[in-house]
Amino acid sequence: MNTLFSNAKNAARTVALLSDEQRNAILLDVAQAIVTNTPTLLSANANDLEKMSLDNPLYDRLMLTEERLKGIAGDMQQVAHLPSPPSHTIEDRTLPNGLRLRRVSVPFGVIGVIYEARPNVTFDVFSLCLKSGNACILKGGKDADSSNREAIAVIREVLSRHARQLQMPDLANAATLLDATHEATAELLNAVGYVDICIPRGGRKLIDFVRDNAKVPVIETGAGVVNCYFDATAQTEMGTRIIENAKTRRVSVCNALDCLLINASRISDLPTICAPLKEKHVTIYADDTAYSALEASGYTPLQHATTDSYGTEFMDYKLAVKTVSSIGEAIDHIAKYGSGHSESIITEDPDNADRFQREVDAACVYVNAPTSFTDGAQFGLGAEIGISTQKLGARGPMGLREMTTYKWLINGEGQIRKA
């Protein structure tokens, strides 16, 4: 295993030396290779899908289609055309003693990513790491192992070709896929001196495990207990569209809605708001007030909420509903049960909109828009490594800029420091 880590570290030094044009050429070639190898990629994905139940909430995350592969290739092309973050000057000033100080962005080096049943992550992570001058070590889950291995084969074939053309043999190791085993995870988390930062992408259980066991630095991403508050002044038609999109666009993703908070004065609108969810067989876990309103309207499937309902990331066709008396109660609920990922308010009151965005502590806070927009590509970042829910360093969708750190460059003319 140390050989793989050492190879990746050497590759990181090589990737950092590439020109932006050289990195772009590699990314565009991989994007084309994804399209060319679509039948092979879909065949490998089918092998993984056969082993997973259709009822598993992760099935949709695992599934690749021709359209999704085209989208992945398109995202990679978009990344190739984005401004390159390495060597960007963040600050440039001259001290009174004549020393010139520059703070410039530089790659981390080797980025390790641990993820679950999401084969698209293999391509997304590679594109962002290469463009930002980093090498990557990937550790996927066993559910997507066939898909990930075919994806890395496509990537490494292009890397090897460019390595020969550029006479940079280490370049071939700029992307490495580890075995889908617990032992490989442990090795990655303890790869001090080889891995500069590790990013887990998955559910709370995975994130907690990585944070609790890693000896290398970790950026927490992914877990999202997402709420939406339907205010007293909210437009019913707009709110219905937003809630349906936030909940059902893709239920297995981290930006999907988990809890609807509705102002008590608008409880009569709840059956209308939830009508599209009924058509899609979303199970609602409602408090007593919301339960009565939905039961009277004939909503099914319907269950009584428990305290656990409000702190759960469902990743399924399930939604908690809670009645609140005010925006203050909604904000307090989010503070108690939210995960700092994405939160939304539907309102026509500008003061409430401003208060919600000021007081809600989350990476992304929306007014009159669904949390489904929390996504690197939607934010114009090309793709994303993950959604950071922590406050130190990167926060929210992590794109190219978040894949760099910085260093100080100091130029002098013989100055010395006096006692």
VENJOVEN-V680533 format. One record per helix or strand of 3 or more residues. SS is the DSSP state (h for helix, s for strand). FROM is the first residue (numbers start at 1). TO is the last residue. If there is no record, write none. Layout:
BEGIN
<<SS:FROM:TO> <SS:FROM:TO>>
END
This chain:
BEGIN
<<h:2:17> <h:20:36> <h:38:50> <h:59:62> <h:66:80> <s:89:94> <s:100:107> <s:110:115> <h:120:131> <s:135:139> <h:142:166> <h:169:173> <s:175:177> <h:182:189> <s:197:201> <h:204:213> <s:218:221> <s:227:230> <h:236:248> <s:259:263> <h:264:279> <s:283:286> <h:288:297> <s:302:304> <h:307:311> <s:318:324> <h:327:337> <s:342:346> <h:350:359> <s:364:367> <h:371:373> <h:401:403> <s:404:411>>
END
